């Protein structure tokens, strides 16, 4: 739900160079489609979704508490396998 300028600022501050960002701030369509929208807060639940080459979800973790980070290890392994 971050605005594009905030995403750009994050990318620049982290030095990440192989990432494509997308913002759901206008319609919240991604959040609605994947069941991640927290309507009361107009935020998305913290989640990691890995999609394989065929467009199928290879891995998904939705974190119960928005202030916690996901376990990135399994997501990274799923991403490597999905390549």
Secondary structure, 3 states (H helix, E strand, C coil): CCCHHHHHHHHHHHCCCCCCCCCCCCCCHHHHHCCCEECCCCEECCEEEEECCCCCEEEEEECCCCCCCCCHHHHHHHHHHHC
